[in-house]
Every structure is written in C-alpha cells, then in structure tokens.
Amino acid sequence: MLQTVTGPGPVGQAGALRESHLAAYRFMLRARLLDEKFATLYRAGKIQGGVFLGRGQEALSAATGVSLKKTDVFAPLIRDAAGRMAFGEPILDAVRTYLGSALGPMRGRDGNVHRGRPQQGLLPMISHLGAMISVVNGILFARRLKGIPGSVGAVCLGEGATSTGSFHEALNQAAVEKLPLVLVVANNQYAYSTPNDRQFACADLTDKGVGYGVAAHAVDGTDLSACLEVIGGAVARARAGHGPQLVVASLLRLCGHGEHDDASYIVPKLKNSPLGRDCLKLAEESLQQKQFADAAQFAVWRSEAIREIEEAVAQAQREPAPDPYAEKWEALSTENFNEGQGE
C-alpha cells in the first residue's frame, strides 16, 4: 500500500498523519452540518430546486479534497460538499447558490449544485456525470501543451456514471495520453434507485480500469484512514507520471437520492451491513482511539461549524436575487461577470 504522508522522519510523519486526519474530519463535520441545514431550509420552502446530501460519503469526499493541491483541477459531484470545502470552496459559495443569491459564484442562475470557480480549478458540475472526465482531460492536456507541470485532475463519479459512454471514451483517452487523472468512484450501490446488479455484470468495478490499462484501487469508503491512504497514494502516483488512477470506494448512501426521495428501495440487508456504517461516527471513534482528538474538541469544532453556517445563511438571505429584467445574459466568463464579483 502506498504511503500518503511524508516528513523528515517518524515524528514528522506522525505529525503529518495527525494533521491530515484532523483536517479531513473537520471538513466531513462541516459538510454534514451544512447538508442538514440545507435539508431544513428545503423542507421550510426556502430552497427552490433539489437538495442532494452527501451523508455517508463524507470520508471519501474529504480525503479527495485534502489530497489535492490548490494548483490541481477538481470536478466534484452533488455529494461532495466535504471535498469542495477541502479544496477551498467557502461555505458562503454553497449557501448563496442554494438560496439563489445574485452575489454567488453562479450569480443566482443555478438553484442547487452546478457551482464552481473554474479559474481556481474548481469546476461546475455537468449533470451528465461521465462528461466531467473529458472536461478535466482537456484541461490537463492543455496544461501539458503549455508546459505547466505537476497538475493532477480529480473527477468524482458514482458507480452509475461508469456505465455511460462518456466514461469509457474519456477513460480510454486518458489512458492513451497517460494523463495525471484520478477518478474517484463512490459505489453507493444505487444509481438513483437502480441497484448494482442491474447496472453492471463485472465482478468488481476496478475491472473497468484494468481493461483500459489504468491502475485501479479499491477502498472501504466508510473508513477515513483508508480513504486518505488510498486516494493520497493514487494522487501521488498520477502526479509522478504513472498515468490515470481509478479508485473505487464501497459505501452506502445514507439518505435518498435527494430530499424528495425517501430511499425506500434500499434493502435493509445493505443498511445493516458494514457498507451502512456512518463514516462520520467511525472517524470520531478512530480519532479518539488514535488520541488525535477527544469529545471536548469535537464539541468545539461542531459549535464553530454551526456558527459559520448560520452566519452564511443569514447573510445570503439578506442578499438580492437576480432581476431577470435587469440581468445581462452573458456568459459568466465575460468581463461583466468575472469570478471576482461578489466576494
């Protein structure tokens, strides 16, 4: 197994290991609390459109975000609040987008999750999920042509996206060009309500990487330590020139596809299996066992996160929505809508 931390020796490695775990946990906690706030706002009729929670996938998402550098490219999905924040997205960006503030990164033009800051490497999500791979491929290839070294592109996917033509075409392209691409697949057992046995017949999704000559890694997506090690190792390999890396994480979505979905199709056997464990609770138990943190520290972090979220919601609720009659319907990349607006 590849090591994910480096340092001047055992003491430095231990310190780096502790810091990476604590940083990832705090992003997991903030993501969980932010999701819970969005769910409350949705039920209160304050959010138009859908709300999609990442409950159960925070360990995988946070590990992806903390494994990247700010100069990398990140294409997250609807359940990647933890990874987004770890990569640098402010809570206010998420809140403004969900509440339709004209000061948000998408200027209130999108009601839920298609937000990002491309100039900073954080890409807005295309709903046709497999399509994000080719977008990241293009950015990585452009940087190669420009002589910009050292960038890694990470794309988050669900297992359902691995059944799309865009996934196979883009994975093949990345393999042929040996791009520094990392695909992180959250196998949460259902593509919306379609179970795995109706999605693919291969024994394991890692086989799809092997078939294209891509290094593939499996990980327990409920285990924060395992996610940090495996994803960190995959990112390091991609950055070192070893070509695309496929990481398949096994876990269970601990909620419906969206807040509109009661997830009644998820069978009890899965809920009661190791896949149904809550990664946030497991992370807390692990951090206490490692003596990285204690219950008092967890309480402080929770209080700080709640305060930050409430302040962001209060601010966004005071901000104006876009006026369709006064709106300049230009692309956000034009001079009038540069990404520095609304900071």
C-alpha positions in Angstrom: 0.0 0.0 0.0 1.3 3.4 -0.9 2.2 5.8 1.9 0.3 9.1 1.8 2.4 11.2 4.2 6.0 12.3 4.2 8.2 14.1 6.6 11.7 14.3 8.0 11.3 11.1 9.9 8.9 9.1 12.1 8.0 12.1 14.2 7.3 14.3 11.1 5.3 11.5 9.6 3.2 11.1 12.7 2.5 14.8 12.9 1.5 14.9 9.2 -0.7 11.9 9.6 -2.5 13.5 12.6 -3.0 16.8 10.8 -4.4 15.2 7.6 -6.9 13.2 9.7 -8.0 16.2 11.7 -8.3 18.4 8.6 -10.3 15.8 6.8 -12.6 15.1 9.8 -13.4 18.8 10.2 -14.4 19.1 6.5 -16.6 16.0 7.0 -18.2 17.5 10.0 -18.8 20.9 8.3 -20.3 19.1 5.2 -22.6 17.0 7.3 -23.9 20.1 9.3 -24.2 22.1 6.1 -26.2 19.4 4.5 -28.5 19.2 7.5 -29.1 22.9 7.3 -29.9 22.7 3.5 -32.4 19.9 4.3 -34.1 22.1 6.9 -34.3 25.0 4.5 -35.7 22.8 1.8 -38.4 21.4 4.0 -39.2 25.0 5.0 -39.7 26.0 1.4 -36.7 28.3 1.4 -34.8 26.4 -1.4 -36.1 26.1 -5.0 -35.0 23.0 -6.9 -33.4 19.9 -5.4 -31.2 19.3 -2.3 -28.8 16.4 -2.5 -27.0 15.2 0.6 -23.7 13.5 1.0 -24.5 11.6 4.1 -22.3 8.5 4.2 -19.9 9.7 1.6 -18.1 12.5 3.5 -14.9 10.4 4.3 -14.3 9.7 0.6 -15.0 13.2 -0.4 -12.9 14.9 2.2 -10.0 12.6 1.5 -10.1 13.5 -2.1 -10.1 17.3 -1.4 -7.3 17.2 1.1 -5.1 15.1 -1.2 -5.1 17.8 -3.9 -3.1 20.9 -4.2 -4.6 24.3 -5.0 -3.0 24.2 -8.4 -4.8 21.0 -9.3 -8.2 20.6 -11.0 -11.2 19.2 -9.2 -14.5 18.1 -10.6 -16.8 17.2 -7.6 -20.4 15.9 -7.7 -23.6 16.6 -5.8 -22.5 14.8 -2.6 -19.0 16.3 -2.4 -19.5 19.2 0.0 -16.6 17.9 2.1 -14.3 17.7 -0.9 -15.3 21.1 -2.2 -14.5 22.8 1.1 -11.3 20.9 1.5 -10.3 22.2 -1.9 -11.1 25.7 -0.8 -14.7 26.4 -1.5 -16.2 28.8 1.1 -19.4 27.8 2.8 -20.8 31.0 1.6 -20.5 29.9 -2.0 -22.6 26.9 -1.4 -25.2 28.8 0.6 -25.5 31.6 -1.9 -26.0 29.1 -4.7 -28.7 27.1 -2.9 -30.5 30.3 -1.9 -30.2 32.0 -5.3 -28.2 35.0 -4.3 -27.1 37.2 -7.1 -23.7 37.5 -5.3 -22.9 33.8 -5.5 -20.4 32.3 -7.9 -23.1 31.4 -10.4 -24.9 34.8 -9.9 -28.2 33.1 -8.8 -28.6 31.4 -12.2 -28.5 27.9 -10.7 -30.6 26.6 -7.8 -28.5 23.8 -6.4 -25.2 22.2 -7.2 -23.8 23.4 -10.5 -21.5 25.8 -8.9 -17.7 26.3 -9.2 -14.9 28.7 -9.8 -13.1 27.4 -13.0 -10.3 29.9 -12.8 -9.4 28.4 -9.4 -9.6 24.8 -10.7 -13.0 24.1 -9.1 -15.3 23.0 -12.0 -19.1 23.4 -12.0 -20.7 20.0 -12.4 -22.3 18.9 -15.7 -25.4 16.9 -14.9 -24.4 14.2 -17.4 -21.9 13.0 -14.9 -19.5 11.0 -17.0 -19.0 14.1 -19.1 -16.8 15.7 -16.5 -13.9 13.3 -17.2 -13.4 14.7 -20.7 -13.5 18.2 -19.4 -10.7 17.5 -16.9 -8.8 15.6 -19.6 -8.9 18.7 -21.8 -7.6 20.9 -19.0 -4.8 18.5 -18.2 -3.8 18.2 -21.9 -3.9 21.9 -22.4 -1.6 22.4 -19.4 0.8 19.8 -20.9 0.9 21.7 -24.1 1.5 24.9 -22.3 4.4 23.3 -20.4 2.7 23.7 -17.0 3.9 20.7 -14.9 2.7 19.0 -11.8 -1.1 19.3 -12.1 -3.4 16.5 -11.2 -7.1 16.3 -12.2 -9.5 14.6 -9.9 -13.0 13.6 -11.0 -15.7 12.3 -8.7 -18.2 9.8 -10.0 -21.0 7.5 -8.9 -20.9 3.9 -10.0 -23.8 4.7 -12.3 -21.6 7.0 -14.3 -19.2 4.1 -15.1 -22.0 2.7 -17.3 -22.1 5.8 -19.6 -20.3 6.0 -23.0 -18.6 9.3 -21.9 -16.9 7.4 -19.1 -15.4 4.8 -21.4 -14.4 7.2 -24.1 -12.7 9.6 -21.7 -11.0 6.9 -19.6 -9.6 5.4 -22.8 -8.4 8.9 -23.9 -6.7 9.5 -20.5 -5.0 6.1 -20.6 -3.7 6.6 -24.1 -2.3 10.1 -23.3 -1.1 9.0 -19.8 -2.8 12.0 -18.2 -2.4 12.6 -14.5 -6.1 11.9 -13.9 -7.6 10.4 -10.7 -11.1 9.0 -11.0 -12.8 8.6 -7.6 -15.9 6.4 -7.9 -18.3 6.3 -5.0 -20.0 2.9 -5.4 -23.0 3.7 -3.2 -24.8 0.6 -4.5 -27.6 2.5 -6.3 -27.7 4.7 -9.4 -30.7 6.7 -8.0 -32.9 3.6 -7.4 -31.2 1.1 -9.7 -29.2 -1.5 -7.8 -25.7 -2.6 -8.8 -26.9 -6.0 -10.2 -28.9 -4.1 -12.8 -26.0 -1.8 -13.7 -23.0 -3.9 -14.4 -22.0 -7.6 -14.6 -18.3 -7.4 -13.9 -17.1 -8.9 -10.6 -15.7 -5.5 -9.4 -15.7 -2.0 -10.8 -11.9 -1.9 -10.7 -12.0 -4.3 -13.6 -13.1 -1.4 -15.8 -9.9 0.4 -15.1 -7.8 -2.7 -15.7 -9.5 -3.2 -19.1 -8.1 0.1 -20.3 -4.7 -0.3 -18.8 -5.4 2.0 -15.9 -4.2 1.3 -12.4 -7.2 0.5 -10.2 -7.5 0.6 -6.4 -10.4 -0.5 -4.1 -11.1 1.1 -0.7 -13.6 1.0 2.1 -15.4 4.3 1.7 -16.6 4.3 5.3 -13.0 4.4 6.6 -11.4 7.8 6.7 -7.9 6.5 7.2 -8.2 4.0 4.3 -9.6 6.7 2.1 -6.7 9.1 2.9 -4.1 6.4 2.3 -5.5 5.1 -1.0 -6.6 8.4 -2.6 -3.4 10.1 -1.4 -1.4 7.3 -3.0 -3.3 7.5 -6.2 -2.9 11.3 -6.5 0.9 10.9 -5.8 1.2 8.2 -8.5 -0.7 10.4 -11.0 1.5 13.4 -10.2 4.7 11.3 -10.5 3.8 10.4 -14.1 2.2 6.9 -13.7 -0.9 7.8 -15.7 -4.6 7.7 -14.8 -5.6 6.1 -11.5 -9.1 4.7 -10.7 -10.2 4.5 -7.1 -13.4 2.6 -6.3 -14.9 3.1 -2.9 -17.6 0.8 -1.5 -20.1 2.5 0.8 -23.8 3.2 1.1 -25.7 6.5 0.6 -27.3 7.0 4.0 -30.2 9.0 2.5 -32.3 9.3 -0.6 -31.0 10.4 -3.9 -32.3 13.9 -2.9 -34.5 15.3 -0.1 -37.5 14.5 -2.3 -36.7 10.7 -2.2 -37.4 8.5 0.8 -34.9 5.8 -0.3 -37.5 3.0 0.4 -35.8 0.9 -2.3 -32.6 0.5 -0.3 -32.8 -3.0 1.1 -32.4 -3.5 4.9 -29.6 -6.0 4.4 -27.4 -3.3 3.0 -28.3 -0.8 5.7 -27.3 -3.3 8.3 -24.1 -4.3 6.6 -20.6 -2.7 7.1 -21.4 -0.6 4.0 -24.2 1.1 6.0 -21.8 2.4 8.7 -21.8 6.2 9.3 -18.3 7.3 8.3 -18.5 10.4 10.5 -19.1 8.4 13.6 -16.4 5.9 12.6 -14.0 8.8 12.1 -14.7 10.2 15.5 -14.1 6.8 17.1 -10.9 6.3 15.2 -9.6 9.8 16.1 -10.3 9.1 19.8 -8.6 5.7 19.6 -5.5 7.3 18.0 -5.6 10.1 20.6 -5.8 12.7 17.9 -8.8 14.4 19.4 -11.4 14.0 22.2 -15.1 14.6 22.8 -14.5 18.2 24.0 -12.6 19.1 20.9 -15.3 17.5 18.7 -17.9 19.7 20.5 -15.8 22.9 19.9 -15.5 22.1 16.2 -19.2 21.4 15.9 -20.1 24.7 17.6 -17.7 26.6 15.3 -19.1 25.0 12.2 -22.7 25.6 13.2 -21.9 29.3 13.9 -20.2 29.7 10.5 -23.1 28.0 8.7 -25.7 30.1 10.4 -23.8 33.3 9.6 -23.6 32.4 6.0 -27.3 31.6 5.7 -28.2 34.8 7.4 -26.0 36.8 5.0 -27.3 35.0 1.9 -30.9 35.5 2.9 -30.3 39.3 3.1 -28.8 39.4 -0.4 -30.8 40.1 -3.6 -31.9 37.5 -6.1 -31.1 38.3 -9.7 -33.6 40.5 -11.5 -34.4 38.8 -14.9 -35.3 42.2 -16.4 -32.0 43.8 -15.4 -29.8 40.8 -15.9 -27.2 40.9 -18.6 -27.5 37.4 -20.0 -23.8 36.9 -20.9 -21.5 34.0 -20.1 -20.1 34.3 -16.6 -16.6 34.2 -18.1 -17.1 37.6 -19.8 -15.7 40.8 -18.4 -19.0 41.8 -16.8 -19.2 38.6 -14.9 -15.7 37.9 -13.8 -15.2 35.5 -10.9 -14.0 38.2 -8.5 -17.5 39.7 -8.4 -19.5 39.3 -5.2 -16.6 38.4 -2.9 
